[in-house]
Amino acid sequence: MKLFVSIFCCLFFLTSNSLAINEAIYEYRYDVFPLQGELNDTPVFNSNSPEEVITQGILLSTFSKENKEYPNAHIDYKFINKFDIFSHHIAVKTEENKNKTLFQGILVKNLSNEVATIKIHSSATYLTSQTPFLKLDDYIINNDGAIFAGPGDKVNQDILRNKNYFVIKEIKIKPKSYYILFNEPINIKKGATRNARTCLFKLETDKNLYISDLAIYQDTSSYENLNEKPSIDDYIYILEKNNLAQKRDKVPTPIDKPYKDKFFYSRVSGIAHGNTWKAKIINEKNYLKIPEKNFGYSYVLNSVYNNTYGTKNVQSAKVVKRYNDTAYQSHGNYGVTYEIEFNLYNYFDKYNSISINFSSPIRTQDDVFERTVRYFEMPEEKIKFRGEIKISYTTTSGIYFEKYIHLVQRFGQDSSPIGSFLLAPNEKRKVKIKYIYPADCTPPHILSIYNM
């Protein structure tokens, strides 16, 4: 049941920015629970700091510190078997680089005495200039993938559909050799001052690899070198002779110590453990018994330290190797896949109408548990989520059905249902939800099952 109240509120997110004052609020009477399941341990090469790149240098390097001009720019981590590469960086025009183009290169090295094979399961990369942040309706059926806003949104839609940026499915690297996996510009259009690129690659290697994400500002002032990309030797020089790229982001607040005033999460540059959260939501045996009439259950999604809707269920992946001025956790799990399933069970002796919602409620003050979920009646025009949710299920007649729904949500905004079911007495309905969290969003959110 939706209840309307008028509350004088001052809410804070991340760095305690005020979101709304004296807003009309409505609320639903249901609890928010921790999301069942857990992250896997697949390593993610997560390169998001510095977000704004104004000098060339090392964005993230897992190479050894040996024989490097700046040893502390390398974190010494070897990749084997399945892993992801996620990156999101912004090129910013300055007086020093106004006639140059930023190139992003991902350089790998085969550490084995044998040929290494990298399998490319899926991959995507886009610039903001290719995928602008268009103003879209809040709820759009997007089965053909034609609707998107921003590079993070578009990248994740491609990965969700198993598309591939790379033309080939396998790469062979000679023993003890370097290979440029990726070499693309983050070019700034005439009249603009910035551009961003997001990448997400799902890969697998049969030999140990070192990986580095490198930035080179190359002179493109003349027509002759306009389309010329840096060479492998250029990137090796950056790897061996350069320090970390600038400008550095805010230093994170330690998460294991008390803090005062503002809390800074910072941005990630390191190795995060976990690329998929699998959850099977149950409350009795293998079923999710539906809630009573006018009541619901909610489960927190993409929760971060000290912002869990009172559940204390922090879902952010731990960053096991990092630079000292970057995040301790992969806050929000950008690029992480969520696979959630539940088998709805109508144990009542009459029909019940169930709705499934993905929404972005008002943050609970001081992350305290509350028995209601609250939304703004008219949220401010500040986007909290823009991305796609895939929902699939089998109808009562045994027909498999799936749809892709594109959502845009503001801070404190509810949503139309992503799924609605009329369940007969004793009927069971298995539902699956899948999404990849876009880099352009702000966590957390909730998944709700409500008996209308």
N, C-alpha and C positions, 0 to 999 in steps of 0.2 A: 504494500500500500504506500502510495506517495504522500508524504506529509509536508506541508509548507510551513516554514518558520522564517522569522526575520532575525538575523543574528548580526551583531557588530563583531566583525572578525578581522584579524590581521594575521595572514598566513605567510609562511616563509618556506622557500624551496632552495635547496643547494646552498647558496651563499646568503640566505636570509633576505632575499628581495621581496618586498611587499607585493602581493598579488591583487588583493581586493579589500576594500573597506566598506562596511555597511551595505553589503550586497544581499539581495533576496536569495534565499537558499531553500531547496527542498531536499528531503531525505527519505531513504528506504530503511526499513527495519530489518536488517540482517547483519550477521557477523561476517568478518573477513578472516579467512583461515590461511595458514601457510600453504603454499603450493606443494603437493606431494611430488615425490620423485627427486631427482638430483641431476646436476651436471655430469657429463662424462669427463674423462681426463684427456681428451684429444688436445694437443697443444695448439695454440693460436699465436702466430707472429702478429702482434698487435701494434701497429705504428700510427699513433694519433697525436704524438707530441714531438716537436712543437706543432700546434695546429696551423699557425701562421708562419710560413717559411720565408724569411727575408734575406737569408744568406745561404750559400751552398755549404754542404757538409753532410754529416752522417745523421740520418733520421733515426735509424735503429740498426744495430749490427750485432749479430750473434757470433761473430768471428772471435777467434782467440785474441788475447791481448798481446801476444808475442809479435815482435817486429813491427809494432804500430807506433806512429808518432804520438798518438794520444791513446794510451792503453785503456783509460776509463771510458772511452767511447764504445767499448766492445764488451759484451756480457757473456761470451763463451757458452753457447748452447747449441747442441747438435740435434738435428731433426731426423727422425726415422719413422717409417710407416705413415699413417694418415696424419695430416696437419692442415691448418688453414692459414692463409695470409689475409689479414685485414689491414687496410690503411685508409686514412682520410687526412688530407693536407690542403692548405690554402696557399696559393701564390699571391703575394701582395706587392703592388708596384711601389717602389721607393725611388728616391733621387739616384741612388747608387745602381739600381738594376733596371732603370726605365727603358733601356735599349736592349734588354736581355729577356730570354724566355727560360722559365724554370722547367727543367726536365727531371722526372722521377725515374730512377733506375733501380730495379730489384736484381741484385747480383747474387748468384749462388755458387758454391764451390763443392765439388764432389771430393770427399775426404778419403775415399776408398782407392785401393789399387786396381779396382775393377770398374767397368762401365756402370754408371748409375742410371736408373730409369725412373723418371718422374711421370706418374699418371695424373692427368688433369680430369677430374670428375665433373666439375662445373666451374665457371669463372665469369666475372663481369667487372667492368669498370666504366665509369661515366664522369664527365665534367659537369659542373653546375650550368655552364653555358649550353650544354647539350640537353639538359634536363632541368629547366628553370622551375622555381617554386611558384607554380601557377595557383591561382585561387580556384579551388574545386569545391563541389558539393560535399557535404559531410559524409554522405553514404552513397556509394556507386557500385553496382555489380560490374566486375572487371574481369570477366572470364577470358577475354582476349588480350589482357595486359596492356591495353591502349592508354590507360589512365595512370599518370604518375606525377609526382611533384618533388623534384630534387634528386640528386645522384644517389643518396642512400636508399630512397624509395625504389628507384628504378633498378639499382644493383640487386636488391633483395628479391624483386619480382623475377628477374632473370634466373637467379639461383633457385628460387622456389619452383621454377619451371624447367630446371636442369639445362639451361642454355650455356653456351660457351663463347667467351671472348676469343680464346685461342683457337686457331684453325685446326691445329693438330691435337690429338688426344694423349700422345706420349712424347717425352723429350729424353734423348740419350745424351749423357754428359761423360766425356772421357775421364779416365782416372786422374785424380789430383788436379782437375781442371776447373776453370771458372766458366760461367755461362750467364748471359744476360737474359733473365726470364722475362723482364718487362722493361720497356724503355719508351716512355711517352711524355709529351709536354703537358704542363698545366699553363697553357697560354692565356694571356689576358687580352681580350678584344680591345680594339681602339675605342677610347672613350670610357672604358671601365677601369677600375682600380684593383680588382681581385678576381680570382677564379679558384674553384676547388675541384679536387678529384677524389673519388671514392673507389676503392678496389675490394673485392672479396673473391678469393681463389680457394677452391677445395681440392687439395692435392694429396699425393701419396708417393713416397720414395722407398726404394729397396736398399739404398745405401745412405750412410750418414752424410748430412749436408750442413754447411754453414750458410746463413742467409743474411743479406744486408739490404736496407732500403736507403738509397742515396739521393742527394739533391745536387744538381749542377745548374747554375745560372749561365746560360750560353748566349753569346752575342748574336743577336738576330737582326741587327740594324741594317744589314745589306741583303740584297736579293739572293746573292750567291750562297749565303749560309742560313737562309730562312728556314729551309726544311732539313738541314743537316742535324742528325742526332749525335749525341756524345758516343764515343766508341767504348769498347770494353776496357781499353787501357785508361781512358779518362776516368771511368768509374773505379778501377783498381787504384788509381792514384788518389782519388777522394777517400777510398776505404783505408789506405795505408798512411796518408799524410794529413788528413783533415780531422778537425774536432767535430763535436756535435753542432748541428745547424741551429741557427737562431731564428726567431726570438723564443726564449724559454717561457714556458707557462708557469702559472703560480705553483709554488711548492705545496704539496699536499699536507693537510693536517694529519698527524698520526692517528690511526684508528684504534689503537690499543691504549690510549692515554686520555684522561679528562681534558676538555678544551673549554675555552671561554670565547665569547663573541662569535665571529664567523667561522664556519667550517668549510675548508676548501678540499674538494675531491681531487682536483687536478685532472690531467689527461694521461692516457696510457701510452707507454712506450716500453714494451717488454714482451715476455712470454706469459700468456694467460693460459690456465689449464681449464679446458672445457669449451666445446663448440656446439653442444646440443643438450638441452634440458628435456628429458622425457618424463612425463607425468601420467599416471593412471589414477584418476580421482575416484575414490570409493569411500563409502561410509558403512557398508555392511557386506561382508564377503566380497564378491567381485562386482558389486553393483553400487550405483549412486541412487539411493532412495530419494525421490523427489521431495522438496520441502512442502510444508502445509500451504494451504491457500493464503495468498497475500504475504507470503514469506519467501526468503531466498537464501542461498549460500553464495559467498564470494570467495575468490582465491586470488592472492596477490601475484602480480606478474612483474618481472624485471625490477624487483626491489633492490634498493641500495642501502648501504650503511646509514642507520638513523632515519630512514624513510621507507617504512615497511607497512604502513597503515596499521601499526600496532601489533603486527604478527611476530616481529623480531626474526623473520625469515629472510635473511640476506641472500639473494641469489647471484650476486656478482661473483664472477670467477676470480680466483686468487691469481695475482701476478707473481709468478715464482722467480722470475729474473727481471730486473728493472733498473733504470737509472735513478739516482737518489732524489731527483727533483720531479719525479713522475708518480702516477697514482699507484696505490698499494693494491687496489682491486680494479677489475674491469667493470667499472660502474655502469650499470644499465645493460651490460652484455651486448653492446653493438655488434651486429653480425652473427649473433648466436641464434640458432634455430630452437624454437619451442614446439614440441610435439606433445599434445595433450589429448587424452582420450578418457571417456567415461561412458558407462552403460546405464542410461537412465532407467529407473524402475518405478512404475506407478503402482504402488502397493495399496492404493485406495480402491474403494468399490465403486468409483465413478470416474468419468472422464476428467482429465486435468490438462490445462493449456500451459506449456512450459516455454519460457523465452531464455535465450542464451545471449548475453551481452558482453562486449569488450568496451570498457569505459575508463575515464580518467577523473576520478572523484577528487574532491578537496582533500588536501593532506591533513592528517590528524595532528593537532598541536602536540609538539614534543614526542611524536611517534607513540602516543598512548592508545591502547586498545579501546575502541568504542563499539557499541552494539547497533550503530547506524552508519550508513554510507551517505554522504552529503554531496550535493551538486549545486552549482550556481544556476539560477533561473536564466540569467543572461551573462554568460562568461565573457571576459575580456577577449579581444582579438589577439591572443597570444597562443601560438600553436604549441601543443604538447605532444601530439602524435599525428603523423601522416604516413600511412603505410597500408599494407595489404594483409588480410586474414583469409586463409583457406579453411573452409569447413566442409566436412564430408560425412555422410551417413547412409544407411540403407533404409528405404521406405518400408512400410508395413507390407507392401506387395513384393518385397525382395529386390527392388531396383536400387542400384548404387547411384548416389547423387552427390555431386560436389559443386561448390561455387567459390569464386574468389571475390572478396568484398574489399573495396578500397575505402578507408576511413580517414577523416580529418577531425581531430579533436583538440579543443582548447583546454587550458587548465580549469579543472572543475566541471568538465562537460560530460553529460550522459550521452548515450547513443541509442539509435534504433537497434532492435535485436539483429544479430548476425544469423540467428536460427530460431525458429518457432515450431513447436510440435504439439499436436493434440494427441495425448496418450490415453488409450483405452484402459479400463481396469486390468491390472496385472500385466500390462504391456511393458516390454523392454525395448530400448532403442539405443544402439551404440553410436556415439558421436565422436568424431576426431577433428581437432583444430590444430592448424600448423601455421606458423609465421616466423619470419626472421626479423629481428629487431633492427630498425633502420638507424643509421648514424645521425639523422637529423632530428631525433626525438628526445624527449626529456622524461625519464622514468620517475615513479612507477605507475602501474595501471592495475585494473582488476578484471577478472573473468567472473561473471555472475550467472547463476542458474536460478530463475525466478518463476514461481507458480502464480500466474496472473489470475 
